[in-house]
């Protein structure tokens, strides 16, 4: 498992990345994160919903209610054009951070 402090600054980017691929509901987002990280990162439900509320209030994502299923209605999230632009910015910042860490840490990060 990874410390939540280390990943905290990147959760927005992770959620936005997933939503660039397709609209998802909360539990689906959490499951996708867990699956893609081979269970190394398991986002807590409260954290996830705090993040999507923040992203929605910043108009980086929007939400809608999906069709009613056996489990009831689900709230789906989708990335907005503003969210896509912000995602591209965070990826550019991430690349600079990687370069900085490689320059400082050298072979220790391999």
N, C-alpha and C positions, 0 to 999 in steps of 0.2 A: 504494500500500500504506500501511497505517497502522502506526504504531509499536506493537509488542506491549505496551510499557509503558503506553500510553494505554488500551488496551482490556482489559488484564489484570484490572482490578477489575470488569469487567462480563461476563466469560466465563460465570460461573455463571448470571447472569440470561439470557444468550443461550441457553444449553443448556436451562435450565428453560422458557423461552418455546417453543422448538421442541418440547419434550416435552409442553407443554400441548395441542399440536395433534394429536399422535399418537406412539405408541411408535416408536422408531428405534434402529437399530444404529449403532455408532461411525462407520463409513465414510459412512453416510447422513447423520449429523449434520454431519460435516466438509463433505460435498458441499453440503448445504443452506445452510450458512454461506457457503461460497464463492459459490454461486449467488445468494443473496439480497443479497450485498454486491457483486455484479458483479465478483468476483475481487479486491476491495479488501482482504479479510481471508481469509487461508488459514491455518486453525488447524493447527498441527503435530500429527501423530499422538500423539507423546509427551505433548504438552500436553493434548490432548483426553482421553486415557485417565487422566491425572493428575486432571483435573477431574471426570470421571465417578466415579472411585474416591473422591474426596473427597466428592462429593455423595451417593454411596451410603453412605459411612461415617457421614455426618450424617443419614441416613435421609430425604433430600430426594428421592431417586430410588431405584428398585429395578431389578433386572435379572432377566432370564429367558432361557433358551435357546430360540430359535425352531426351527421345523421344519428338517430337513436339506434343503439345496438342492444345486445343482451345485457351489457353492463351499464346501460344508460347513455346519456349524451356526453361526448368528450369535447373538451376545449382544445382546438388545434391552434398552433402557432405558425406563422409564416413570416419570412423576412421581408422587409420593405425595401424600396430602392435606397432610402437613407441608410438602412441596415447593411445593405450590400456595399455601399461606399465606405461605411465605417469598418466593415470586415476587411476590406482591402487595405485600409490604413493600418489596422492592427496586425495584419500579416506582414506588412512592410516593417513595422516596428519590431516584430518577432524576429525577422531576418537580421536586423541590426543587432538585437540582443544576442542572437546566436553567434554572430561575428565577434562581439565583445567577449562573450564567454570563451570562445575558442582562442582568442588572442591572449586572454589572461590565463586560462586553464591549460592550454596546449593539449598534450596527449592525455592528460588526466581525465578528460571527458569522453574518451573512447572506450 
